[in-house]
Amino acid sequence: MKPIYFLSDAHLGSLAIQSRRMQERRLVNFLDSIKHKAGAVYFLGDMFDFWFEYKTVVPRGYTRFLGKISELTDRGVEVHYFTGNHDLWMNGYLEEECGVILHRETSTTCEIYGKLFYLAHGDGLNDGEKGFKYLRKLFHNKFCQRCFSMLHPRWGVNFGLKWAKHSRLKREDGQEPPFQGEKNEPLICFAKDYLKDHPDINYFIFGHRHIEYDLVLSRTCRLILLGEWIQLCTYAVFDGEHMYVEDFVEGESEP
C-alpha cells in the first residue's frame, strides 16, 4: 500500500509572511520527497492565502507549487484539494491545468484502505463567531462572487491579499489562539457530537485551526488537527494500517 498524505494551511502568498519564497520552496521540497511513494495527497484547504479565479486570469505566482502538483498528477498520484475559507473561489484551473480532484463541499466522507475518513478544512463546522458566519455566507454567495469578479484583477487580488493580511495581524502577535481545551475547541466538539450518530468513522482530519493535535475519540476513532505550513510544517500520513503525525525537516528522510 502506498502512503496517503494530508496537509493544510500553507497560506502561500501571505503578505504577513516575510520569507514567502522560502516557505513555498520548503513545501515543494516536501512534495518532491514523497512523489515516488505517495498514493494520494490531500490538501485540506487554505494552501493559498487568497485565491480568486477570473474567467481567463488566475493570481500571479505559485509556479513552483503548481508545477509540483502537476508533476504528482502526471505520475498518477491522486491530488485532492479541499477549498478553505481563503481559497474557495476556484473555478476549474487546478482541475484542468494541474489535474487535481477539487472538493468544494464543506466536508466529505470517504473510505481509504478500508477505513472511513471524515475530511474537511474545518470552517463551517460548529463556527461560533457570528461575524465569521456572516462573512462565510457572503463569500459563498454567487451574486457577490460575480460582483467581485468585475473588479480588475490588479485591484481584486491585491484587495484580497491585504484583507487576509489584516485579518491575520489583528490577532494578538499575529498568531492563532492557543489550544482552548477539548471542551472549547469547536472542531473537537463537532467531531464528538457527529461520532455519536456515525460511530463507523475511523478518522476525523481537519485543517483551519493552525494547531497540531492528535486525539483518541474512541477505541476505533481518532481526530487530527493538521497544524500548518507557515512555521510548523506538519502533516499526517496513513500507511493503510497506522496513522502518523509528522513534521517536515529538510534533509531528513521521510517515513
C-alpha positions as a printed Julia matrix, in Angstrom:
255×3 Matrix{Float64}:
   0.0    0.0     0.0
   1.28   3.44   -0.89
   1.03   6.03    1.93
  -1.61   8.74    1.85
  -0.6   12.26    2.93
  -2.72  15.02    4.48
  -1.7   18.65    4.96
  -3.26  22.11    5.01
  -2.91  25.83    5.66
   0.24  26.94    3.87
  -1.31  30.34    3.1
   1.09  30.79    0.2
   1.47  34.39   -0.88
   0.5   35.83    2.5
   1.73  39.41    2.89
   2.15  38.65    6.6
   4.9   36.1     5.85
   8.32  37.66    5.22
  10.08  34.68    3.62
   7.33  33.72    1.17
   9.65  32.27   -1.47
  11.49  30.14    1.08
   8.2   28.91    2.5
   6.99  27.81   -0.92
  10.3   26.06   -1.65
  10.05  24.14    1.63
   6.58  22.89    0.73
   7.68  21.98   -2.78
  10.72  20.12   -1.4
   8.43  18.08    0.82
   6.17  17.16   -2.09
   9.24  16.27   -4.12
  10.43  13.96   -1.34
   7.18  11.93   -1.43
   6.44  11.91   -5.18
   7.83   8.4    -5.73
   5.92   6.76   -2.9
   2.67   8.66   -2.32
  -0.59   7.01   -3.27
  -2.5   10.26   -2.82
  -2.09  13.73   -1.34
  -4.96  15.57    0.34
  -4.68  19.34    0.7
  -7.33  20.29    3.24
  -7.7   23.94    2.36
  -6.06  27.36    2.61
  -2.94  26.37    0.74
  -3.19  29.89   -0.7
  -3.74  32.97    1.45
  -6.04  34.32   -1.24
  -7.1   32.69   -4.49
  -9.72  34.05   -6.86
 -10.07  32.75  -10.41
 -11.32  35.14  -13.03
 -12.58  33.67  -16.29
  -9.19  33.94  -18.02
  -6.9   35.08  -15.18
  -5.53  33.43  -12.05
  -3.35  35.02   -9.31
   0.29  35.62  -10.12
   2.97  33.37   -8.65
   2.95  29.9    -7.04
   4.61  28.39  -10.15
   6.8   26.0    -8.16
   3.89  24.71   -6.11
   1.52  24.38   -9.07
   4.26  22.75  -11.12
   4.93  20.17   -8.41
   1.21  19.38   -8.12
   1.15  18.85  -11.88
   4.17  16.57  -11.67
   2.46  14.49   -8.99
  -0.73  14.06  -11.02
   1.28  13.3   -14.16
   2.91  10.48  -12.19
  -0.5    9.07  -11.35
  -0.63  10.36   -7.77
  -4.14  11.45   -6.81
  -4.13  15.03   -5.54
  -7.27  16.14   -3.72
  -7.82  19.79   -2.92
 -10.44  20.97   -0.41
 -11.29  24.64   -0.62
 -10.88  26.58    2.61
 -12.04  30.0     3.7
  -9.12  31.74    1.95
  -9.17  29.91   -1.38
 -12.77  28.95   -2.03
 -13.04  30.97   -5.26
 -11.84  28.22   -7.6
 -13.39  27.66  -10.98
 -11.61  24.85  -12.78
  -7.99  25.98  -13.16
  -6.43  23.48  -10.75
  -8.61  20.72  -12.15
  -7.96  21.43  -15.83
  -4.32  22.56  -15.69
  -2.94  20.64  -12.71
  -5.15  17.54  -12.67
  -6.37  17.87   -9.09
  -9.64  16.49   -7.74
 -11.39  19.52   -6.28
 -13.75  19.33   -3.3
 -15.93  22.4    -2.79
 -18.27  20.85   -0.22
 -17.87  21.69    3.47
 -16.83  18.11    4.21
 -16.68  14.69    2.66
 -16.63  11.15    3.96
 -14.57   8.6     2.06
 -13.04   5.17    2.51
  -9.27   4.79    2.31
  -7.73   1.34    2.63
 -10.82   0.07    4.43
 -11.01   2.92    6.95
 -13.67   5.63    6.96
 -12.38   9.21    6.91
 -14.28  12.41    7.62
 -12.3   15.15    5.86
 -12.85  18.89    5.94
 -10.98  22.15    6.05
 -12.96  22.97    9.18
 -14.66  26.3     8.52
 -18.42  25.97    8.53
 -18.35  23.22   11.16
 -19.58  24.44   14.52
 -18.38  28.01   13.87
 -19.09  30.08   16.94
 -18.46  33.7    15.9
 -21.42  35.43   14.24
 -19.1   37.71   12.28
 -17.26  34.75   10.76
 -20.55  33.04    9.88
 -21.74  36.2     8.11
 -18.51  36.6     6.14
 -18.53  32.94    5.15
 -22.09  33.25    3.84
 -21.1   36.41    1.96
 -18.01  34.81    0.42
 -20.01  31.79   -0.79
 -22.77  33.92   -2.31
 -22.72  33.56   -6.11
 -24.01  37.08   -6.71
 -21.29  38.57   -4.51
 -18.69  36.49   -6.32
 -19.87  37.79   -9.69
 -19.74  41.36   -8.41
 -16.18  40.87   -7.14
 -15.14  39.37  -10.48
 -15.99  42.72  -12.11
 -13.01  44.28  -10.35
  -9.81  44.34  -12.36
  -7.51  41.51  -11.14
  -4.86  44.1   -10.26
  -7.21  45.54   -7.66
  -9.19  42.42   -6.77
  -6.23  40.17   -5.92
  -4.4   42.99   -4.15
  -7.51  43.69   -2.06
  -7.87  40.0    -1.16
  -4.24  39.66   -0.06
  -4.39  42.85    2.02
  -7.67  41.72    3.61
  -6.09  38.39    4.55
  -3.02  40.15    5.98
  -5.17  42.48    8.06
  -7.22  39.53    9.34
  -4.05  37.78   10.5
  -2.24  40.75   12.02
  -5.24  41.94   14.02
  -4.81  38.84   16.19
  -2.51  39.07   19.19
   1.08  38.96   17.91
  -0.34  37.86   14.57
  -0.66  34.32   15.95
  -3.52  31.86   16.13
  -5.19  31.49   19.54
  -3.59  28.7    21.59
  -5.34  25.4    22.2
  -8.56  26.1    24.12
  -9.06  22.68   25.64
 -11.14  19.8    24.34
 -14.41  21.22   25.65
 -13.87  24.59   23.96
 -12.39  23.67   20.59
 -15.25  23.86   18.04
 -13.87  21.15   15.74
 -13.34  18.7    18.59
 -16.85  19.39   19.89
 -18.25  18.89   16.41
 -16.44  15.58   15.93
 -17.6   14.22   19.29
 -21.22  15.08   18.51
 -21.01  13.71   14.97
 -19.44  10.47   16.18
 -22.47   9.73   18.37
 -24.62   9.19   15.28
 -21.81   7.95   12.99
 -19.76   5.52   15.11
 -18.25   3.96   11.98
 -15.94   6.96   11.39
 -12.31   5.99   11.98
 -10.58   9.33   11.4
 -11.6   12.98   11.55
  -8.97  15.12    9.84
  -9.25  18.92    9.82
  -7.18  21.93    8.87
  -8.16  25.54    9.59
  -7.14  25.7    13.24
  -3.34  26.02   12.72
  -2.52  23.8    15.67
  -1.23  20.23   15.63
  -3.37  17.93   17.75
  -3.95  14.2    17.83
  -6.84  12.94   19.95
  -8.31   9.48   20.51
 -12.11   9.84   20.47
 -12.99   6.17   20.86
 -11.46   2.73   20.6
 -11.76   2.95   16.8
 -11.66   6.68   16.1
  -9.04   9.46   16.15
  -9.19  13.17   15.43
  -6.26  15.03   13.91
  -5.8   18.77   13.54
  -3.15  19.15   10.88
  -1.34  22.28   12.03
   0.04  24.5     9.26
   2.86  25.08    6.76
   3.89  28.55    7.85
   6.1   27.54   10.77
   5.16  24.04   11.94
   5.3   22.22    8.58
   3.21  19.35    9.95
   1.29  16.65    8.11
  -0.41  13.31    8.65
   0.39  10.13    6.76
  -1.65   6.92    6.64
   0.09   3.72    5.53
  -3.05   1.6     5.36
  -2.72   0.39    8.9
  -1.34   3.2    11.04
  -1.73   6.98   11.09
   1.29   9.13   11.91
   1.56  12.87   12.52
   4.95  14.23   11.48
   6.78  17.48   10.86
   8.94  18.06    7.8
  12.59  18.91    8.39
  14.56  19.37    5.21
  17.43  16.95    4.87
  15.78  14.22    6.93
  14.34  11.12    5.3
  10.57  10.81    5.2
   8.59   7.81    6.56
